[in-house]
Amino acid sequence: MTTATLRLVGPTAFERMLQHLARTLSRHVERRIAHRARRREITLDLLREQQTRRHDPSAVDHALAQLGLPRR
């Protein structure tokens, strides 16, 4: 009777395989979430930089001059 009980206590080979698959899948999902968070931070930093960048008024004059239009 004890050997039958011992077999029921431990996971079967299929259950061990499922546990391994679940751990592997969890690690993969966690890495994807972390990667997406890093990309989001980089994108937000770039967006903030673009929004705070000051435009050079002389650059507008230069661009107008290149087009042959009168300066402001």
C-alpha positions as CSV (number, residue, x, y, z in Angstrom):
1,M,0.0,0.0,0.0
2,T,2.8,2.4,0.7
3,T,4.2,2.1,-2.8
4,A,0.9,3.0,-4.3
5,T,0.7,6.0,-2.0
6,L,4.2,7.2,-2.9
7,R,3.3,7.2,-6.6
8,L,0.3,9.3,-6.0
9,V,2.3,11.9,-4.0
10,G,4.9,12.7,-6.6
11,P,4.1,14.4,-9.9
12,T,4.0,12.2,-12.9
13,A,6.3,12.7,-15.9
14,F,3.6,14.5,-17.7
15,E,2.9,16.8,-14.8
16,R,6.6,17.6,-14.5
17,M,6.7,18.4,-18.2
18,L,3.7,20.7,-17.7
19,Q,5.4,22.4,-14.8
20,H,8.6,22.9,-16.8
21,L,6.5,24.3,-19.7
22,A,4.7,26.7,-17.4
23,R,8.0,28.0,-15.9
24,T,9.5,28.4,-19.4
25,L,6.4,30.2,-20.6
26,S,6.3,32.5,-17.6
27,R,9.9,33.5,-18.1
28,H,9.3,34.2,-21.7
29,V,6.2,36.4,-20.9
30,E,8.1,38.2,-18.2
31,R,11.0,39.0,-20.6
32,R,8.5,40.3,-23.2
33,I,6.9,42.5,-20.6
34,A,10.2,43.9,-19.5
35,H,11.3,44.5,-23.1
36,R,8.1,46.3,-23.9
37,A,8.5,48.5,-20.7
38,R,12.0,49.4,-21.8
39,R,10.9,50.3,-25.3
40,R,8.0,52.4,-23.9
41,E,10.4,54.3,-21.6
42,I,12.8,55.0,-24.6
43,T,9.9,56.1,-26.7
44,L,8.5,58.5,-24.0
45,D,12.0,59.9,-23.5
46,L,12.3,60.6,-27.2
47,L,8.9,62.2,-27.3
48,R,9.6,64.4,-24.4
49,E,12.9,65.5,-26.0
50,Q,11.1,66.4,-29.3
51,Q,8.5,68.3,-27.4
52,T,10.9,70.3,-25.3
53,R,13.4,71.0,-28.2
54,R,13.5,74.7,-29.0
55,H,13.4,75.7,-32.6
56,D,16.1,78.0,-33.8
57,P,14.5,81.1,-35.5
58,S,17.6,81.6,-37.7
59,A,17.0,78.1,-39.1
60,V,13.6,79.2,-40.3
61,D,15.1,82.2,-42.0
62,H,17.8,80.0,-43.6
63,A,15.2,77.6,-44.9
64,L,13.2,80.5,-46.3
65,A,16.3,81.9,-48.0
66,Q,17.0,78.5,-49.6
67,L,13.5,78.4,-51.1
68,G,14.0,81.9,-52.5
69,L,11.4,83.4,-50.3
70,P,11.8,86.7,-48.4
71,R,13.0,86.4,-44.8
72,R,10.6,87.2,-42.0
